Amino acid sequence: MTDSAEKKNAMTAGTISLRGLVRENVRTYAMYLVLAVLFIVFGIATKGLFLSPRNITDLINQTGYVAVLAIGMTCILIIQHIDLSVGYVAGFLGAVSATLMNRGWSLLAVLPTILVLGVLIGMYQGFLVSRVKVPAFVTTLAGQFIFRGLLLLVTAASGTIIVRDKSFRALANGFIPSIARMGGDGAHLLTLLIGLAGIVLVIVTQIRARRNRRKYLIRDISPAAFAVKLVFLTSLVALITWVLASYQGLPWTAVVIGIVLFGYNFILNKTPLGRNIYAIGGNKEAAELSGIRVERVTFIVFASMSMLAALAGIMFTSRLASATPAAGTGFELDAIASSYIGGVAVSGGVGKVTNTIIGALVIMSLTNGMNLLGVDISFQYIVKGVIFVLAVAFDVISRSK
């Protein structure tokens, strides 16, 4: 075979591989495409207001509590369960955190206390599901009623609990400190440095992942396609960094999301617990026969979910600087929708928390953009419902093919 023929065959093989990868990951690519389209459409419709640094910062802060809930919900859905109580668990524990702050507790005391309460709630529900064998739908639906009632009890005296502590309010409204500004009132230097570190991290992790795929003979995209992918990801990080740095810097909300995302991504991809979660979601009976303690893993996942609900409650209360009787309403729906839009399989066993963040951004971008356009709330719910059902239908159709 001549050199030209070999090159032609190699190019053909690379093209086939790329097409195969696109087909296998069509849900992921579609999700990013939808987010890009939303940004373009809302950017044009609002004459650039949607893409302004201030609104992008507000979008991140608004997405915070939904993203945290969606990460936990992704784990729940992967093992083929559901948690309908997370909204009012978040609302109830957010109200408790506001009450404790107003009674003189410090932020460093409130945070671990609320998170532990969240874990205890999750352990209670996880015990019912894993040991008593009460279906998760029934257990968490009952929890929804219980914690909604507890929320109403906590807020009964004043109706709305106002939090005036500045440190608490800064959790979901503040920004990382500024070590300097480029050009006086210019770009936020610390945010730029963090963004630069993020770009380096993206490059290193992508190259390492590509080497691992080649090492284990896993089909991968061509070098040219990989270069395009790398340029796109680094450009995206650089653009977001510059937008945030040109305003007030990186919000603390983004830091919290980043920490939770990194931790759960590591657990799901690098630990035995994560492998067990995917195994249970793929085939529960086979997982049991292979020695996986299904009850224990289910118990842990539910405890983890309620802990994240507690964190989401703190973030939402901090965002509003108050706790209200209506807090938590519909949170579970946004979390479930974010997970499915982010690529979690309806049949379980498939899902990535990194993609779930994109799903949360899609949901909250819809809300943010339509609010800027003055769209009536009734139509907002209709649009969200249509996007949700299309995402699930697309998942079912693409996986069946």
Steps between C-alpha positions, in 0.01 A plus 500: 500500500636844404550782748218701343262206531596449864437867575165485324397194702615664823296811422196287421539306824525826692185631335309184577620514859389862535159422355465207737590716797248764393227237477590354840515842667223674311321589826803688629560691178131589469500635855791736433341605173172586674686710758691683226178569308333634816789740561493622141120540483466674836807710430344631178146529641616703802743712292802365687357537850488123552873471421606795715751426779249595768229268364743210450598542865133505600441187290776316685360605837148398395624162376689421822239324708351317198844376393579366847163321520541363146839346581345300782193418291726363226633237741145415610377460142803294397402231754143513364341678796355847548481755782195727497570647844816696420317828434338527838800346677697793355227748595465365854872485575549842340241638743675325790832655396338846489350445845835392646681799348244737654554334837866594498661189356812555292516397137770243579264336749187516281653343188608163650187482716266534201704257290488240777124546529480441125698178532270379780193568287659310212588210730138478613370492144782275382420251777135483394595446136794262540407295807124528548454485119249786486511627139706817463208677333276436803770572760605832350146607415416452868817695580380780277186536713691467828768759425254740344307486827819552701590799281161655571551440872842665505374806311158517672596769750633763262409370154831612354827467690738780403874429530717806548835330562736620225717187495194278451360719223838504324487123444271536198543871426866573568821467300847369569735769634699714261877499539529766230334651197672520164505865408342641816132420447578238238475122504487302826853354522428201726216390272735519201757286682236242592380498139856445379535208741169366367628513142816309598286245687276449194800444273672258738186295576398478133846386391518249784154363419597464134817311592300265723251431222781419258675288762193280543423501124178696547376666182583871495472802274773598254783736607345783296160453663665479843682828433171668404337367816789625715491847340123519555517402869791730584339788310177446692681509835695809394183680386310426822803603705532832320129576530504438875832680552368808321219531757564420867686174465415136568184455713521284811211302352726386216763394753245289692372340178857430392589328828184285500543416131865402541424285804209310346672463164797345679276267702305378197802448275790415728363306799343157561185674627458676166551178304245330725247778437528454124491121535178511704340734250602278211373175650406476865471120505838451332655749742369300797630174354843658450521581872400867501309600813207664324318598820804674640571694179134606475509616863813709434358657184182614678701640792719686250194638319351655812837643601516681166137609549611657829781684321257612228264630770778707653595639158140589411440666838826690465404606147170653620641605840182349644299180548137488390216245529516453122872409494567167333194499277588329171869456582481125448350550153785726390754252640342202323466692173864616522618141549306363204590791273861439609489147360391272784336194343134438579589133555777588748866404500614795286572859596777750573490777758707723269224481239236554768645847560435581135144373543454733798635790295250419223208507747611820672596672173144445383369656821747790495455578131121487507493720810711760319256485209201537732347164408206407723578235763229269361673486161836445673367180656367386163834559328689316776261207473542480123881510525493232770279255310698555178825423684363176644343397168827571323684289757264205453511518120878545474574213740254265326681564172 
